[in-house]
């Protein structure tokens, strides 16, 4: 069983760094995770760490998505392992979530020219936009049910500390949180779980809260017609919550 220490040592020995920059990501002699790691025999903390690395490598900027293929490999394996036995990953949400992840793992923007595409080719070429919207909505749900301050419908169940109200720019009279960036900020506040600590660091490095605020309204209200480039970011974020639930 591959544990976190062995995995981190492998990364440093293979790349000389914890994560790969774009140049190293596409270098012909760079070792790929998928060719050297057996997904099914790694621990959950390793799966959490891989998702974090892939976000930093391939999804650290809005609209930019350099992929070596490791992210697609990861999402496909995540879809296969997804099972409805954790809060936020239960009941009827599992099937559409698995469907979205499987679609994400088969996205191929340049599969064929438009005049030669089959029905399935169109799904593979354009499905990223639909996946992005669904996964973003599911993430907002996860921010609520995995935290301690909100109900699943966004209503406030525990009085918010004054410091949090100021930090997340919440109006004092608010009784329900409708913005995904505020829900994420509330989830992170004084979060001492393993996942919470990792997300706080990730937020500082790539600005997740600001990114969610920037993307949410344009995507959900029709200002941005195609959010495909964010689909993988949302998929890997979902994986963080899934494997983080197991730690």
C-alpha positions as CSV (number, residue, x, y, z in Angstrom):
1,X,0.0,0.0,0.0
2,X,1.5,3.3,-1.1
3,X,1.5,5.8,1.8
4,X,2.0,9.6,1.7
5,X,5.6,9.5,2.7
6,X,6.6,7.0,-0.1
7,X,4.5,9.0,-2.6
8,X,6.2,12.4,-1.7
9,X,9.6,10.7,-1.9
10,X,8.7,9.4,-5.3
11,X,7.7,12.9,-6.5
12,X,10.9,14.5,-5.3
13,X,13.1,11.7,-6.8
14,X,11.2,11.8,-10.1
15,X,10.7,15.6,-10.6
16,X,13.1,17.2,-8.2
17,X,10.1,19.2,-6.9
18,X,6.8,18.6,-5.2
19,X,4.8,19.6,-8.3
20,X,5.7,20.1,-11.9
21,X,5.6,23.4,-13.8
22,X,4.2,23.6,-17.3
23,X,7.6,23.0,-18.9
24,X,8.3,19.9,-16.9
25,X,4.7,18.7,-17.2
26,X,5.1,18.3,-20.9
27,X,8.7,17.3,-21.1
28,X,9.1,13.9,-22.9
29,X,11.2,12.4,-20.1
30,X,9.0,13.5,-17.2
31,X,7.6,10.6,-15.3
32,X,3.8,10.6,-15.1
33,X,1.9,9.6,-12.0
34,X,-0.5,7.3,-13.9
35,X,2.4,5.2,-15.3
36,X,4.0,4.7,-11.9
37,X,1.2,4.7,-9.3
38,X,-1.5,2.1,-8.8
39,X,-4.6,4.1,-7.9
40,X,-6.4,1.2,-6.2
41,X,-3.5,0.4,-3.8
42,X,-2.9,4.0,-2.6
43,X,-4.1,5.3,0.7
44,X,-6.8,8.0,0.9
45,X,-4.4,10.6,2.0
46,X,-2.3,9.9,-1.1
47,X,-5.3,10.3,-3.3
48,X,-6.1,13.6,-1.6
49,X,-2.5,14.7,-2.1
50,X,-2.5,13.7,-5.8
51,X,-5.7,15.7,-6.4
52,X,-4.1,18.7,-4.7
53,X,-1.0,18.4,-6.9
54,X,-3.0,18.2,-10.1
55,X,-5.0,21.3,-9.2
56,X,-1.7,23.2,-8.7
57,X,-0.2,21.8,-11.9
58,X,-3.1,22.0,-14.3
59,X,-5.9,24.1,-12.7
60,X,-4.2,26.9,-10.9
61,X,-5.5,29.7,-13.2
62,X,-9.0,30.5,-14.5
63,X,-9.3,29.7,-18.2
64,X,-6.0,27.8,-18.3
65,X,-5.8,24.0,-18.4
66,X,-2.4,22.4,-19.2
67,X,-2.9,18.7,-18.9
68,X,-0.4,15.8,-19.0
69,X,-3.2,13.2,-18.8
70,X,-2.7,12.5,-15.1
71,X,-5.8,14.5,-14.2
72,X,-8.0,12.5,-16.6
73,X,-6.6,9.3,-15.3
74,X,-7.3,10.5,-11.7
75,X,-10.9,11.5,-12.5
76,X,-11.7,8.2,-14.2
77,X,-10.5,6.2,-11.2
78,X,-12.3,8.5,-8.8
79,X,-15.5,7.9,-10.7
80,X,-15.0,4.2,-10.4
81,X,-14.5,4.4,-6.7
82,X,-17.3,6.8,-5.9
83,X,-19.8,5.2,-3.6
84,X,-22.8,6.6,-1.8
85,X,-21.7,6.2,1.8
86,X,-20.5,9.6,2.9
87,X,-22.3,12.9,3.7
88,X,-22.6,14.8,0.5
89,X,-22.1,11.7,-1.6
90,X,-25.3,9.8,-0.8
91,X,-28.8,9.2,-1.9
92,X,-29.6,10.1,-5.5
93,X,-26.7,12.5,-5.9
94,X,-24.2,9.6,-6.6
95,X,-25.5,8.6,-10.0
96,X,-25.4,12.0,-11.7
97,X,-22.1,12.8,-10.0
98,X,-20.6,9.6,-11.4
99,X,-22.0,10.4,-14.8
100,X,-20.5,13.9,-14.7
101,X,-17.1,12.5,-13.7
102,X,-17.1,9.8,-16.4
103,X,-18.0,12.4,-18.9
104,X,-15.2,14.6,-17.7
105,X,-12.8,11.7,-18.1
106,X,-13.8,11.4,-21.7
107,X,-13.7,15.0,-22.8
108,X,-11.9,15.5,-26.1
109,X,-12.2,19.0,-27.5
110,X,-10.5,18.2,-30.8
111,X,-11.9,14.7,-31.3
112,X,-13.1,15.3,-34.9
113,X,-14.1,18.2,-37.1
114,X,-17.7,19.5,-36.5
115,X,-18.9,18.2,-39.9
116,X,-17.8,14.7,-39.1
117,X,-18.9,14.3,-35.5
118,X,-21.2,11.6,-34.3
119,X,-23.6,12.2,-31.4
120,X,-21.0,10.8,-29.0
121,X,-18.3,13.0,-30.5
122,X,-20.4,16.1,-29.7
123,X,-20.9,14.8,-26.1
124,X,-17.1,14.4,-25.7
125,X,-16.3,17.7,-27.4
126,X,-18.9,19.9,-25.6
127,X,-19.7,18.1,-22.4
128,X,-17.2,20.0,-20.3
129,X,-19.5,23.1,-20.0
130,X,-22.3,21.0,-18.6
131,X,-20.0,19.1,-16.2
132,X,-18.6,22.4,-14.9
133,X,-22.0,23.8,-14.0
134,X,-23.2,20.6,-12.3
135,X,-20.0,20.1,-10.3
136,X,-19.9,23.7,-9.2
137,X,-23.4,23.4,-7.9
138,X,-22.5,20.1,-6.1
139,X,-19.5,21.8,-4.6
140,X,-21.6,24.5,-3.1
141,X,-23.8,21.8,-1.5
142,X,-20.6,20.2,-0.1
143,X,-19.4,23.4,1.4
144,X,-22.7,23.6,3.3
145,X,-23.2,20.0,4.5
146,X,-19.5,19.5,5.3
147,X,-19.3,22.6,7.5
148,X,-20.7,23.4,10.9
149,X,-22.5,26.7,10.2
150,X,-24.9,26.1,7.4
151,X,-27.8,23.8,6.6
152,X,-27.9,22.0,3.2
153,X,-30.2,24.7,1.8
154,X,-27.8,27.4,2.8
155,X,-29.7,28.7,5.8
156,X,-27.5,29.6,8.8
157,X,-27.9,27.0,11.6
158,X,-25.2,28.3,14.0
159,X,-24.6,31.9,14.8
160,X,-21.7,33.2,12.7
161,X,-18.8,34.8,14.6
162,X,-18.3,38.5,14.0
163,X,-14.9,37.9,12.5
164,X,-16.4,35.5,10.0
165,X,-19.2,37.9,9.1
166,X,-16.6,40.6,8.3
167,X,-14.2,38.2,6.5
168,X,-16.9,36.8,4.2
169,X,-18.7,40.1,3.7
170,X,-21.9,38.8,5.1
171,X,-24.7,41.1,5.9
172,X,-25.8,41.0,9.6
173,X,-29.4,40.5,8.6
174,X,-28.7,37.5,6.3
175,X,-30.3,34.3,7.2
176,X,-29.3,32.3,4.1
177,X,-26.0,32.1,2.2
178,X,-26.6,32.1,-1.6
179,X,-23.1,32.8,-2.8
180,X,-20.7,29.9,-3.3
181,X,-17.6,32.0,-2.4
182,X,-19.2,32.9,0.9
183,X,-20.2,29.3,1.6
184,X,-16.6,28.2,0.9
185,X,-15.2,31.0,3.2
186,X,-17.6,29.8,6.0
187,X,-16.6,26.2,5.5
188,X,-12.9,27.2,5.9
189,X,-13.3,29.4,8.9
190,X,-11.5,27.8,11.9
191,X,-11.6,24.4,10.1
192,X,-9.2,22.1,11.8
193,X,-9.9,18.9,9.8
194,X,-7.2,17.5,7.5
195,X,-9.1,18.6,4.5
196,X,-9.8,22.0,5.9
197,X,-6.2,22.7,6.6
198,X,-5.2,21.6,3.1
199,X,-7.9,23.7,1.5
200,X,-6.8,26.8,3.5
201,X,-3.3,26.4,2.1
202,X,-4.6,25.8,-1.4
203,X,-6.8,28.9,-1.1
204,X,-3.8,31.0,-0.2
205,X,-1.8,29.6,-3.1
206,X,-4.3,29.9,-5.9
207,X,-7.2,32.0,-4.5
208,X,-10.1,29.5,-4.6
209,X,-12.5,31.9,-2.8
210,X,-12.0,34.7,-5.3
211,X,-12.1,32.3,-8.2
212,X,-15.4,30.9,-7.2
213,X,-16.8,34.4,-6.8
214,X,-15.5,35.3,-10.3
215,X,-16.9,32.2,-12.0
216,X,-20.2,31.5,-10.3
217,X,-22.5,34.2,-11.5
218,X,-21.3,34.4,-15.1
219,X,-21.7,30.6,-15.5
220,X,-25.0,30.3,-13.8
221,X,-26.7,33.4,-15.2
222,X,-25.7,33.1,-18.8
223,X,-22.9,35.7,-19.0
224,X,-20.3,33.0,-19.7
225,X,-21.5,30.5,-22.4
226,X,-18.7,27.9,-21.9
227,X,-17.0,27.1,-18.6
228,X,-15.3,24.0,-19.9
229,X,-11.9,25.0,-18.7
230,X,-13.1,25.0,-15.1
231,X,-14.6,21.5,-15.3
232,X,-11.4,19.6,-14.3
233,X,-10.8,22.1,-11.4
234,X,-14.3,21.4,-10.0
235,X,-13.8,17.7,-10.5
236,X,-10.6,17.6,-8.6
237,X,-12.1,19.8,-5.9
238,X,-14.9,17.3,-5.5
239,X,-12.4,14.5,-5.2
240,X,-10.7,16.4,-2.3
241,X,-14.0,16.4,-0.4
242,X,-14.6,12.7,-1.2
243,X,-11.3,11.4,0.0
244,X,-11.1,13.9,2.7
245,X,-14.2,12.4,4.2
246,X,-12.3,9.1,4.7
247,X,-9.5,10.6,6.8
